[in-house]
Amino acid sequence: MGTMGRQGRPRFRPGLLPCLPCLCLLVVLHSIAFAQADPKTALLERAGWEALAAGRAHDAANTFREAIAGDPKNAELYLGAGAAALLERRDTDARVALEYALTLDSKLSRARALLGQVLYRGGDLPGAISLYETLITEVPDDKQAAATLDRWHREAALNDRLQQTVGSHFTVSFEGPEEAALAERALDALERAFWRVGGTLGTYPYAPVPVVLYSNEQFRDITRSPSWAAGAYDGTIRVPMRGALNDPEELDRVLAHEFTHALVREIAARGVPTWLNEGLATALESGGLEWAERRVRQAAEPVPLDALASSFARFSGSQAQLAYAASALAVGQLIDEAGGPAVVNLLRDLGDGVGFEAAFTHRMQRTFGDFQAAFAAGRKGR
Ligand SMILES: [Zn+2]
């Protein structure tokens, strides 16, 4: 989940960070042998892996479900179903499928690898570490697994040193006593964001949101964010504090941005295009969107929202800044036209698995194509 700076200084990192290792694993997973006795199940299994490799997680989930009906004791099929669920961010389903795969075949290391990612994403760091400790004894050549385990060990060691400030809606963890005053200021900024953003959208998170304040080095190490990132959200709001120490406005802005991501995740764990997620988080930062207007005006060509559906991680700093600016203006327009609660209803539909076009038409009372055309025309007229 990312943010860009108003003066050309990118702020937050694009989303999907916890998914990256999973996707790498899927490449490995895809190269498996197919040893089914039943040709129909074997065909389905192959089709399922091909769908996963092509990023069609929903098709893959359906295909593996059908395959399991024909061969309900096949651990590889549950591995495939778990991988599909993981990509669709149905983490509970992923966990059940992967645990069952391991019940059927306790030596299925690829299921253990994915299950570790599911546990990590759900905040169970000790559980994830335990699985990966077993994993690296099973596949000692897997350098990526070893590197992941090292990083998790460092995070766990740091967590042991962290102190906490607990508010009504957030728990803020920080390392040294010298950070305690900063943690109090962060908590105040988060509470302001809670009421302001929650009020605009007409919804508030149910559970306290965990927040960790890091040194810059710890932040880069644990989140593997690009150097321009000023925060990250992956179930926990993670913020490097050095830059924010001397800049209360920046602290407000970054924490409001990350808080909005936390709220979006609670409303819709999946199915949200990046422009909508980042646009909402950026539009609801404290401060105006004049920088975004300027940035979009400077661009040689308009940016179609269609091109901003997946992670911004692939963009250069300048491209990413334009992507954040266009996304923020588009979502700002949606909030102006339809209201925050309507945007929340759109998110809820997406999280429930309703297709984007249908959900958009229903909740925004116009087609997405119509909105995009009007948005582009509106920008030209400025
Ligand atoms: Zn973001």
Boltz pocket constraint, residues with backbone or C-beta under 6 A from the ligand:
constraints:
  - pocket:
      binder: B
      contacts: [[A, 1], [A, 2], [A, 3], [A, 12], [A, 13], [A, 14], [A, 15], [A, 257], [A, 261], [A, 277], [A, 278], [A, 281]]
      max_distance: 6.0
